[in-house]
C-alpha cells in the first residue's frame, strides 16, 4: 500500500490507542494512590472519591502529553515529505 493512500482503519487505531493510554494512566494513578493510602494509613486519609478525582486529573495530564507528542511527531514527519 502506498503511504499516501487512505487506510480506513487508521483513525480507529489512533482512537483505540488514545483510549488505551487513558485507561492505563487512570489505572496507574488509582493504583499509586491506593498504595499510598494503604502504606500511610494513619497519616493520609483520602476518600475514594478524592482518589478518583486526582486519578482523572493525572489521566487528563497524560492525555494532553500524548496528544501533544502525536502532534509534534506528525508535524516533524510532514516536514520531511
C-alpha positions as CSV (number, residue, x, y, z in Angstrom):
1,X,0.0,0.0,0.0
2,X,1.3,3.5,-0.9
3,X,1.9,5.7,2.1
4,X,-0.4,8.4,0.8
5,X,-3.4,6.1,0.4
6,X,-6.2,6.4,2.9
7,X,-6.5,3.5,5.3
8,X,-10.0,3.4,6.9
9,X,-8.7,1.6,10.0
10,X,-6.0,4.1,10.8
11,X,-8.3,6.6,12.6
12,X,-9.9,3.7,14.6
13,X,-6.4,2.5,15.6
14,X,-5.5,6.0,16.7
15,X,-8.7,6.3,18.8
16,X,-8.1,2.9,20.3
17,X,-4.5,3.8,21.2
18,X,-5.7,7.0,22.9
19,X,-8.3,5.1,24.9
20,X,-5.7,2.5,26.0
21,X,-3.4,5.3,27.1
22,X,-6.2,6.9,29.0
23,X,-7.3,3.7,30.7
24,X,-3.7,2.7,31.6
25,X,-2.9,6.1,33.0
26,X,-6.1,6.2,35.1
27,X,-5.5,2.7,36.4
28,X,-1.8,3.5,37.2
29,X,-2.8,6.7,39.1
30,X,-5.5,4.9,41.1
31,X,-3.1,2.1,42.0
32,X,-0.4,4.5,43.2
33,X,-3.0,6.4,45.2
34,X,-4.3,3.2,46.8
35,X,-0.8,2.0,47.6
36,X,0.0,5.4,49.2
37,X,-3.3,5.3,51.1
38,X,-2.6,1.8,52.4
39,X,1.0,2.4,53.3
40,X,0.3,5.8,55.1
41,X,-2.9,4.5,56.6
42,X,-2.7,6.6,59.8
43,X,-1.2,9.8,58.2
44,X,-3.1,10.3,54.9
45,X,-6.8,9.8,54.8
46,X,-8.0,10.1,51.2
47,X,-11.6,9.2,50.5
48,X,-12.2,7.1,47.3
49,X,-14.0,10.0,45.6
50,X,-10.9,12.2,46.1
51,X,-8.7,9.5,44.7
52,X,-10.9,9.2,41.6
53,X,-10.8,13.0,41.0
54,X,-7.0,13.0,41.4
55,X,-6.6,10.0,39.1
56,X,-8.8,11.7,36.5
57,X,-6.6,14.8,36.7
58,X,-3.5,12.6,36.2
59,X,-5.2,10.9,33.3
60,X,-6.0,14.3,31.7
61,X,-2.3,15.3,32.0
62,X,-1.2,12.1,30.4
63,X,-3.8,12.5,27.6
64,X,-2.6,16.1,27.0
65,X,1.0,14.9,26.8
66,X,0.0,12.1,24.5
67,X,-1.9,14.4,22.1
68,X,0.9,17.0,22.1
69,X,3.5,14.3,21.4
70,X,1.4,13.0,18.4
71,X,1.0,16.5,17.0
72,X,4.8,17.2,17.3
73,X,5.6,13.8,15.7
74,X,3.1,14.4,12.9
75,X,4.5,17.9,12.1
76,X,8.1,16.5,12.2
77,X,7.1,13.7,9.7
78,X,5.3,16.2,7.4
79,X,8.4,18.5,7.2
80,X,10.5,15.7,5.7
81,X,8.0,14.7,3.0
